[in-house]
Amino acid sequence: MTIEFLGHLAFEGVLYPYFAFRVPAGFPSPAQDHLEQEISLDELFNLRAPHTYLVKVAGDSMVQAGIDDGDLLIVDRSREARHGAIVVAALNNEPLIKRFCREGASVVLRSENTKFAPRYIMENDELSVWGVVRFSVRCHDIS
């Protein structure tokens, strides 16, 4: 899996229409209140630039975590990588996206695809965590 660094986010403060009801994936309820508000994507995703940046995913090693090829990830480099977090990191200067796991004193980077074996961090490996994935965004446009 490779990543494409898209750059840091800037606080633009752009407001978008936001409908304060959940859209049912089944049959809609006619009794729902349809209160319209405005919300910024900065606020919605709780972004804190300059600690937040975007990357684009290439590959299928994280599909069982809901991260597919072509998805856009919102990454926070101010967060500490804790057990179970999905991280953007460099292992021996190779960028990757994996689940960060601790097994006793050892660190293991796990894919979320059974086709890929876990990567145990050895004494001579160089691991640098570049940030914790907070959100993923997927394009559903078929054109």
C-alpha positions, 0 to 999 in steps of 0.5 A: 500500500502506498500513500500520496501526501496531499498537503496540510489543511488550512482553516478556510472557515467555509460553511456548507448546508447541513441537515440535522437529521439522519438520512435513512438507508431504508424507508424514510420516516415522514415524521423527521424534523428537517432542520437546516443549519450550516457547518464547516468541514473543519468543525465537523471533522474536528480539524486542528491545522497545522497538525492535520494533513491529508493522504490518498490511499493506494492499495488494499491492505486495509480494506477490512478496516473500511479503507479502500484504494483511492480513499482520502484519509484525514491524519492528525500528527499531534495524536500519539499512536496507541494500541489499535490506532490506524497510523500513517508511518514509515518503516525503514523509509517506506510509507505505509498505513497499518494498525498499530499494535503492542504485544508486550514490549513489541510493536506490530503493524497489522494489515486489515486484509488477510492476504497480508502478514503482520509486520513485527518491528525488529531491533534494526528496523526504523519506525517513524509514526507520521500521524493517527488516521482520524477519518476516511473519505470515499468518493461514491461518484460512478462517473 
